[in-house]
Amino acid sequence: MASSNIRTHFCSSTLIFLLLPLLLQFYSGKSELQFNYYAQSCPRAEEIIKEQVIKLYNKHGNTAVSWVRNLFHDCIVKSCDASLLLETVNGIESEKASQRSLGMRNFKYVNTIKAALESECPVTVSCADIVALSARDGIVMLGGPRVEMKTGRSDSTESYGAVVEDFIPNHNDSISLVLSRFQSIGVDVEGTVALLGSHSVGRVHCVNLVHRIYPTVDPTMDPDYAEYLKGRCPTPDPDPQAVLYARNDRETPMILDNYYYKNLLGHKGLLMVDQQLTSDPLTSPYVEKMAADNGYFHDQFSRAVVLLSENNPLTGNQGEIRKDCRYVNSN
């Protein structure tokens, strides 16, 4: 009898132990991100996103850069919750209207990915997870590492347009401020240096770099590189609406690699924040290590992208799953 009671008590205790996480989730209304979150509700979700990313990349190669930039701009502002994608409507001020969003594009193709998911699993896959997973797959298309990401994010029902500039550093900000912004979301110095390596791909509008070449050339810049930039940006007051830009990396402009760091060591940093990485004693050792070892850069980049993608996500019954990434469901 005693043995039976012990066994019953043990089984009950084990059951409670196993159910405890679910009970806590139920009462708190929250759940954690997890791998293969859509395994039951939408088994092909991640595959559909990957298919669309590849298809869009083959048609419009620059979409891959946009997916990486979307992840940063969405996740560093309060939460990885697709607030970035909301349009200005019914009292919502779009984050895309901020000066920090200058040059961002390809948002319409997020709708293409969302439509493909909606046709198979209506109102199931969040726009926040689309932002994260499209960045993951975009990184691969750019020759970067495969980053293992968890899913289960919900979408925000509000925009943070009014405070974007409090979170996203400016290209003219000091490296110490940039480091503190990243540190506030759990990304350390090494991870921040790695994330700035995303400047290895894409381009920068002349508006954001002319101060380094006019009226005089920044003395920290390679003179030949300065002449190249003057050719790309011939006036000190470029039209923000014009397509005037310079590539972040002239050697491998669409490959996410360590040429960015090699360029920095050669005084060919495009933005002020880039070049400061070589002069700050906290960051310069990592610049040298990443310039010397592309594998090390990719490892640190992967680690930092995961930290960024898991910044304060909405989970469980927080937020909603938007039917259209541009609008909250009530709109």
C-alpha positions in Angstrom: 0.0 0.0 0.0 2.8 2.4 1.0 4.6 1.7 -2.3 1.4 2.4 -4.2 0.9 5.7 -2.4 4.5 6.7 -3.1 4.2 5.8 -6.8 0.9 7.8 -7.1 2.5 10.8 -5.3 5.5 10.5 -7.6 3.4 10.4 -10.8 1.3 13.3 -9.6 4.4 15.4 -8.8 5.9 14.5 -12.2 2.7 15.5 -13.9 2.6 18.9 -12.1 6.3 19.4 -12.9 5.6 18.8 -16.6 2.5 20.9 -16.7 3.9 23.8 -14.7 5.4 25.7 -17.7 2.0 25.5 -19.5 0.1 26.6 -16.4 2.5 29.5 -15.9 2.0 30.5 -19.6 -1.7 30.3 -19.2 -1.9 32.5 -16.2 0.7 35.0 -17.3 -0.6 35.2 -20.8 3.0 34.9 -22.1 5.0 32.2 -23.8 8.6 32.1 -24.9 10.0 32.0 -28.4 10.8 28.5 -29.6 12.3 26.7 -32.5 9.7 25.4 -35.0 6.9 27.3 -33.4 4.6 26.7 -36.4 5.3 23.0 -36.7 1.6 22.2 -36.0 -0.3 25.4 -37.0 1.5 26.0 -40.3 4.1 23.3 -41.0 5.5 24.9 -44.2 5.7 28.5 -42.8 9.5 28.7 -42.7 9.8 27.0 -46.1 7.3 29.4 -47.6 9.2 32.4 -46.4 12.4 31.0 -47.7 10.9 30.3 -51.1 9.6 33.8 -51.3 12.9 35.3 -50.2 14.8 33.4 -52.9 12.2 34.3 -55.5 12.3 38.0 -54.7 16.1 37.9 -54.5 16.4 36.4 -58.0 14.1 39.2 -59.3 15.3 42.1 -57.1 18.7 41.3 -55.5 18.5 44.3 -53.2 15.6 42.8 -51.3 18.0 40.7 -49.3 19.7 43.9 -48.0 16.3 45.3 -47.1 15.4 42.2 -45.0 18.5 42.6 -42.9 17.9 46.3 -42.4 14.3 45.7 -41.5 15.4 43.4 -38.7 17.6 46.1 -37.2 15.1 48.9 -37.5 12.3 46.9 -36.1 14.0 45.1 -33.3 16.1 47.9 -31.8 13.0 50.1 -31.3 11.4 48.7 -28.2 10.6 45.2 -29.5 10.8 42.7 -32.4 7.1 43.2 -33.2 6.8 44.4 -36.8 5.8 47.9 -35.6 8.1 49.2 -38.3 5.8 47.9 -41.0 2.7 49.9 -39.9 1.5 52.7 -42.2 0.3 56.1 -41.0 -3.4 55.8 -40.5 -6.0 56.4 -37.8 -3.7 58.1 -35.4 -0.7 55.8 -36.0 2.5 57.6 -37.0 4.6 55.2 -39.1 8.1 54.6 -38.1 9.0 54.6 -41.8 8.4 58.4 -41.8 11.4 58.9 -39.5 14.6 60.4 -40.9 16.3 57.3 -39.5 14.4 55.3 -42.2 15.8 57.3 -45.1 16.5 55.0 -48.0 14.6 52.0 -46.7 12.6 50.3 -49.4 11.0 47.1 -50.6 8.3 47.1 -47.9 5.8 46.1 -50.6 7.5 42.8 -50.9 6.9 42.0 -47.3 3.2 41.9 -48.4 4.2 39.4 -51.1 5.6 37.1 -48.4 2.6 37.6 -46.2 0.1 36.9 -49.0 1.9 33.5 -49.7 1.5 32.6 -46.0 -2.1 33.8 -45.7 -3.1 31.6 -48.7 -1.9 28.5 -46.8 -2.4 29.4 -43.1 -4.7 32.4 -42.7 -4.0 34.7 -39.7 -1.4 32.3 -38.3 2.2 33.6 -39.0 3.0 37.0 -37.5 4.6 39.8 -39.5 7.2 40.0 -36.7 8.3 36.5 -37.5 8.3 37.3 -41.2 10.7 40.2 -40.4 13.0 37.9 -38.5 12.9 34.9 -40.9 13.2 36.9 -44.0 16.3 38.5 -42.5 17.7 35.1 -41.7 17.2 33.8 -45.2 18.3 37.1 -46.7 21.6 36.8 -44.9 22.2 33.5 -46.5 21.4 35.0 -50.0 24.1 37.6 -49.3 26.7 34.9 -48.6 26.4 35.2 -44.8 25.9 32.5 -42.2 22.8 30.5 -41.6 21.4 31.9 -38.3 19.1 29.6 -36.3 16.2 31.6 -35.1 13.3 30.9 -32.8 9.7 32.0 -33.7 6.5 32.8 -31.9 6.5 36.6 -32.0 3.3 38.5 -32.1 2.6 41.8 -33.9 2.4 45.2 -32.2 -0.9 47.1 -32.3 0.9 50.4 -32.0 3.7 52.3 -33.7 6.7 53.9 -32.0 7.2 56.6 -34.7 7.5 59.4 -32.1 10.5 57.8 -30.4 12.4 56.0 -33.2 15.3 58.5 -32.9 15.7 57.7 -29.2 16.6 54.1 -30.1 18.3 54.1 -33.6 21.7 55.7 -33.6 22.6 58.4 -36.1 25.5 58.0 -38.5 27.1 61.0 -36.8 26.8 59.7 -33.3 29.8 58.8 -31.2 30.8 55.2 -31.0 30.2 55.3 -27.2 26.6 56.2 -27.8 26.2 53.5 -30.4 27.6 50.9 -28.0 25.3 52.0 -25.2 22.2 51.8 -27.5 23.1 48.2 -28.4 24.0 47.3 -24.8 20.6 48.4 -23.7 19.1 45.5 -25.7 21.7 43.0 -24.6 24.2 43.2 -27.4 27.8 43.5 -26.2 30.7 45.3 -27.7 31.9 42.4 -29.8 28.3 41.8 -31.1 27.9 45.5 -31.9 31.1 45.5 -34.0 29.8 42.4 -35.8 26.3 43.8 -36.5 27.9 47.0 -38.0 29.5 44.5 -40.4 26.1 44.5 -42.2 27.4 47.7 -43.7 29.4 45.4 -45.9 26.4 45.2 -48.2 24.0 47.8 -49.7 24.5 51.5 -50.1 24.4 54.8 -48.3 22.6 58.0 -49.5 24.9 61.0 -50.1 22.9 63.0 -47.6 24.4 60.8 -44.9 28.1 61.0 -46.0 28.7 64.4 -47.6 29.8 65.9 -44.3 32.9 63.8 -44.5 34.0 65.2 -47.8 32.7 68.8 -47.8 33.8 71.5 -47.3 37.0 69.6 -46.5 37.8 65.9 -46.5 37.9 64.1 -43.2 41.6 63.7 -42.4 41.0 60.1 -41.3 39.8 59.2 -44.8 42.0 57.7 -47.6 42.4 60.5 -50.2 41.7 58.2 -53.2 38.5 57.0 -51.5 37.5 60.6 -50.9 37.8 61.3 -54.6 35.6 58.3 -55.3 33.0 59.6 -52.9 33.1 63.1 -54.5 32.4 61.4 -57.8 29.4 59.7 -56.3 28.2 62.8 -54.4 29.3 65.8 -56.4 27.6 68.5 -54.3 27.6 69.2 -50.5 23.8 69.5 -50.5 22.3 66.5 -52.3 18.6 66.1 -52.9 17.2 63.6 -50.4 14.7 62.4 -53.0 17.4 61.8 -55.7 19.1 58.4 -56.2 22.5 59.6 -55.1 24.5 57.0 -53.1 27.8 55.2 -52.6 28.3 51.5 -52.1 29.3 50.5 -48.6 31.9 48.1 -50.0 33.2 48.5 -53.5 35.0 45.1 -53.5 32.1 42.8 -52.7 29.1 45.1 -52.5 26.5 42.4 -52.2 28.4 39.8 -50.1 28.2 39.9 -46.3 31.9 39.5 -45.6 34.8 40.9 -43.7 35.9 43.3 -46.4 34.0 45.9 -44.4 36.7 45.6 -41.7 39.5 45.5 -44.1 38.2 48.7 -45.6 38.1 50.3 -42.2 41.7 49.4 -41.6 42.5 51.1 -44.9 40.7 54.3 -43.9 37.8 53.6 -46.2 35.0 53.7 -43.8 31.9 55.2 -45.4 30.1 56.6 -42.3 31.6 58.4 -39.3 30.4 55.6 -37.0 32.1 53.0 -39.2 35.5 54.7 -39.1 35.3 55.3 -35.3 35.4 51.6 -34.8 39.1 51.6 -35.6 40.0 54.5 -33.2 38.0 53.4 -30.1 40.1 51.1 -27.9 37.0 49.0 -27.0 36.2 48.2 -30.6 39.5 48.3 -32.5 40.7 44.9 -31.4 37.5 43.3 -32.7 37.8 45.1 -36.0 41.3 43.7 -36.5 40.2 40.1 -35.6 37.2 40.3 -37.9 39.3 41.7 -40.7 41.7 38.8 -40.3 39.1 36.0 -40.1 35.8 35.9 -42.0 34.7 32.8 -40.1 35.1 34.6 -36.8 33.1 37.6 -38.1 30.3 35.3 -39.3 30.2 33.5 -35.9 29.9 36.8 -34.0 27.4 38.2 -36.5 25.2 35.1 -36.1 25.3 35.4 -32.3 24.5 39.1 -32.4 21.6 38.7 -34.9 20.0 36.2 -32.5 20.3 38.6 -29.6 18.8 41.4 -31.7 16.0 39.2 -33.0 15.0 38.2 -29.5 14.7 41.7 -28.1 11.6 42.0 -25.9 9.2 40.1 -28.3 5.5 40.0 -27.8 4.4 36.5 -27.2 1.3 34.5 -26.1 -1.8 36.7 -25.9 0.2 39.9 -26.2 -0.3 41.8 -29.5 -2.0 40.2 -32.4 -1.4 38.3 -35.7 -2.0 41.0 -38.3 -3.9 39.9 -41.4 -2.1 42.7 -43.3 1.3 43.8 -42.1 0.6 47.4 -42.9 -2.4 47.8 -40.6 -3.5 46.6 -37.2 -6.5 44.3 -37.5 -8.9 46.9 -36.1 -8.1 49.1 -39.1 
